[in-house]
Amino acid sequence: MLLLAGALGQRVKYPDRFCGVKGSTVTLPCSFTPLKSVVDNGREVLIEVVRVIWCKNHEFCHLTTPSVYDSESQNINTRYRYLGDKKGDCTLQITDLQNEDDATFRFRVEANDPRASFTDPAGVRVTVAAALGQCVNYPDSPVWAVKGSTITLPCSFTPLKSVNDNGREVLIEVVRVAWCQSPNMCRTGTPSVYDSESNNNDPRYRYLGDKKGDCTLQISDLQEEDNATFLFRVEANDYRASFTDISGVSVRLLGVLGQSVNYPDPVCAVKGSTITLPCSFTPLKSVNDNGREVLIEVVRVAWCQSPHMCRTGTPSVYDSESQNIYPHYRYLGDKKGDCTLQISDLQEEDGATFRFRVETNDPRATFTGQPGVRVTVVDGAQMKIRSSRDDGEFKRGESVTLNCSAAICTIHQLEVTWFRDGSALSESGPALHLGYLTAKDSGNYTCGLKRNNHTLSVPYSLHVEDEEEGTKAFDTLLAVRLLLFTLLTVLFVIVTSIIIKR
């Protein structure tokens, strides 16, 4: 069972990977935890779920994304039945399971406040099995590997033990196993990378399994043609027990040995802000051409969004050889080893995986770095003030730094507006430094994104003790001490007089 938290603690509890027979009905038990409330300028706003959605093979189920169920849509596919509600149950039932249901399904919650809307990206993987329920357990996709390296794809399968033939039980014997690349189905006579009944197997593909339940495949000296989806097939002495599991496992190449792109960790940012993606790459210095060393020169660099690979002629957000430059994206790198990209005024369409590509004077040194860097854009996130001091009480002459940040993710190069008692201050950076505090610095401080009024933070109360308060406090303390001294003196004199008279 996989359990992931959303941006503010929202959760979806998906079932484990599910294997169902084509034509059957499957139920995906699911539960979710929505937010109960959010704070808006110090006021609690109760959350109401207004829409729930299921989609497949999409990361967000957002906006115009095709969905299999949408509570607010009239175009309902009757094969998908929502058994849940808008309170915490997100169970989905799929009838007459088809090949197109072999996918990852994800659930989305939309609320009356955008801060409480979210899609849990984990999802549940549904595999559509052959007619009699055989399944293949492939490794998680994709499998990333470097060109020229060796990978092992662990795999297991469940063959049928017997079938019924007019009341007579026929024991099943597996007579052939094969691996092939999609869209082939590994049938006899079609191209395959491994065939147990063939003598013409490519030695780069080594079958480590058997015909009983292990279908592990090893691929050595990975090449460009291995950048594909691999499928496994079982053939038996009865055609009803023969099948190819079409879900497959995808292999993705990272480039040739020695080439690499160092991406930053996933970045979360608020809509309208600016982020910088620090990045470096290592190109090849030379390649060997029939015993002659050919020096490598980088002739083009590009950034693009997944699923593109940034090749020439495909959409890109930056291309060193293109005149169509988007000012929204600024390349801070070069063609030697720095591939840093800056994105300003972040928008929803920037919520994607970004990849970097290097093209050179020799195709063997040209590559797109995988897997890329994931950027998440959050809209309507309330900002939060963090102080360098735990309390808000200060004395004259002290200093404090207030930091404005999003409560749900780390923000880069943020442009904010600072307020004191509702009046805007001149500072625009995420850090507000107040040095040599005086009484006039006292007040309620708030901050928010310049382009989004809904992000205003909860007030931070700061109080600076002024000189008069300090003097009054000192005078009061002195008066109390003098009074106590006088009383003690009088008491001492009285006691002394009584003793002398005796």
C-alpha positions, 0 to 999 in steps of 0.5 A, spaced: 500 500 500 502 506 498 500 512 502 503 519 499 501 526 502 499 532 498 501 539 499 498 541 505 497 534 508 491 531 504 492 524 502 490 518 498 490 511 500 491 507 493 490 499 493 496 495 491 498 494 483 492 490 480 491 485 475 484 484 472 482 479 466 480 482 460 472 483 460 471 482 468 469 487 473 475 490 478 474 495 484 479 499 486 478 501 493 480 508 495 480 513 501 482 520 501 483 525 507 481 532 504 483 539 508 478 541 513 480 548 513 485 554 511 487 560 514 485 566 509 488 573 512 487 570 519 480 568 518 479 560 518 475 558 511 472 551 511 473 547 506 468 544 501 470 539 496 466 541 490 469 536 484 472 529 484 476 526 478 479 519 476 484 519 470 489 515 467 496 515 465 496 523 467 500 526 472 495 531 475 488 530 472 487 537 471 483 542 467 482 539 460 485 533 462 481 527 459 478 523 465 474 516 466 470 519 471 468 527 473 463 528 478 461 535 475 461 532 467 455 529 464 459 525 459 460 519 463 463 513 461 458 507 463 464 502 464 467 507 470 462 507 476 464 512 482 462 508 488 465 513 493 463 520 495 466 527 496 468 526 503 473 521 504 471 515 499 474 515 492 473 507 490 472 506 483 469 500 479 471 498 472 466 494 468 468 490 462 476 491 463 479 492 456 486 493 453 486 501 454 485 500 461 492 497 462 494 504 465 496 508 471 489 511 475 490 517 479 485 521 483 484 528 484 480 533 489 478 540 487 475 544 493 472 551 494 479 554 495 485 552 491 490 551 496 486 544 498 485 542 491 490 536 489 492 530 485 496 524 489 501 522 483 502 515 486 496 512 483 494 505 482 497 501 476 492 496 473 494 490 468 489 487 464 491 480 463 489 475 458 482 471 458 484 466 463 487 470 468 495 469 466 499 475 469 506 477 468 510 481 474 514 486 470 519 491 474 517 498 475 517 503 469 521 506 466 528 503 467 533 508 466 540 506 464 547 508 461 548 506 453 553 501 453 552 498 460 548 492 462 541 491 466 537 486 468 530 486 468 527 482 474 520 478 472 516 473 474 509 470 470 504 465 472 502 460 467 495 456 467 496 449 470 490 446 466 484 448 462 478 444 461 476 441 454 469 438 454 469 436 461 476 433 461 482 436 464 488 438 460 495 439 464 498 445 461 505 445 459 509 451 457 513 450 450 515 457 448 517 463 452 519 470 448 521 477 449 520 482 444 519 490 443 513 493 442 509 494 438 510 486 436 507 481 440 512 476 440 508 471 436 512 465 433 515 468 426 515 475 429 521 479 431 523 478 438 530 479 442 529 472 445 526 466 443 527 460 447 525 456 440 530 460 436 537 459 435 538 466 432 538 470 439 542 476 439 547 474 445 546 481 448 540 479 450 540 473 455 534 470 458 536 468 466 529 465 467 525 458 465 519 456 463 516 455 470 515 462 472 521 466 472 522 471 466 528 475 468 532 478 462 539 481 462 541 486 456 548 488 455 552 493 451 545 497 451 544 501 444 539 506 442 535 501 439 534 498 446 530 505 448 523 501 447 518 497 451 519 490 452 514 485 452 514 477 455 510 472 451 508 465 454 506 459 449 503 453 451 500 446 449 493 449 449 492 456 445 488 458 451 494 458 455 498 462 451 498 470 452 503 476 451 502 481 457 502 488 454 503 492 460 511 491 459 517 494 461 520 501 458 527 502 458 530 509 457 537 510 455 541 516 459 546 517 453 553 514 452 558 512 457 561 518 460 556 523 458 551 526 464 547 531 466 547 533 473 540 536 475 537 539 481 532 536 486 525 537 484 523 544 485 516 547 488 515 554 487 509 559 487 505 561 481 508 568 479 515 567 482 522 566 479 526 559 479 533 558 477 535 550 476 542 549 477 545 544 472 551 542 469 553 537 464 559 533 462 560 532 454 565 527 451 571 530 449 573 526 443 570 519 440 574 514 436 573 514 428 577 508 425 583 509 430 583 516 429 581 521 435 575 526 433 575 532 438 568 533 440 565 540 439 558 542 442 554 546 437 547 546 440 544 546 447 536 546 448 531 545 454 524 542 453 519 539 457 517 532 457 515 528 453 519 531 448 527 529 447 529 536 445 531 534 438 531 539 433 525 541 430 521 539 436 518 544 441 523 547 446 523 552 451 530 554 450 534 553 443 541 556 442 540 555 435 533 558 434 531 565 434 524 564 437 526 565 444 521 566 450 523 571 455 520 567 460 526 562 460 533 565 460 539 560 459 544 562 464 549 557 462 554 555 456 556 550 451 562 547 455 559 545 462 554 549 465 546 548 463 543 553 468 536 555 466 532 560 469 524 561 469 521 567 471 513 569 472 512 561 473 505 559 470 501 553 471 504 550 464 511 550 467 509 544 472 512 539 468 519 535 467 524 539 464 530 536 460 537 538 457 540 536 450 547 537 448 548 536 440 555 536 437 559 535 431 558 527 432 552 524 433 555 519 438 556 525 443 549 527 442 544 526 448 539 528 452 540 528 459 535 523 463 530 523 467 530 531 468 528 536 473 521 536 476 518 543 477 511 543 481 507 550 480 503 552 486 497 557 486 494 561 491 499 558 497 498 562 503 505 565 505 508 565 512 513 569 516 519 566 519 523 570 524 530 569 527 527 570 534 522 566 537 518 571 540 516 578 538 518 582 544 524 586 542 528 592 546 531 598 543 537 597 538 536 590 537 535 587 530 531 581 527 530 578 520 523 576 518 523 571 512 517 570 507 516 563 504 510 559 502 508 554 507 507 548 502 514 549 498 521 552 498 521 558 494 526 561 490 528 568 488 521 570 491 518 577 489 514 579 495 510 585 498 511 587 505 506 590 510 506 594 516 499 595 519 497 594 512 501 599 509 506 597 504 514 597 505 519 599 500 522 592 501 521 587 495 525 581 497 523 575 501 528 577 507 526 583 511 532 585 515 530 590 521 536 593 524 537 598 530 530 597 532 526 603 535 518 603 537 516 606 530 518 599 528 512 596 532 506 593 529 503 587 525 507 585 519 505 581 513 507 579 506 505 576 500 506 575 493 506 581 488 502 578 483 497 574 488 493 578 493 490 571 496 497 569 498 498 574 504 500 571 510 498 571 517 500 577 521 507 577 525 506 581 531 513 585 533 513 590 539 519 594 541 520 597 548 521 605 547 525 609 552 519 612 555 517 605 557 524 603 559 524 609 564 518 608 567 519 601 568 526 604 571 522 609 575 517 605 578 522 599 580 526 605 584 520 608 587 519 601 590 526 600 592 526 606 596 519 605 599 522 598 602 528 601 604 524 607 608 520 602 611 525 597 613 529 603 616 523 606 620 522 598 623 529 598 625 529 605 629 522 602 632 525 596 634 532 599 637 528 604 641 524 599 644 530 595 646 533 601 649 527 603 654 527 596 656 
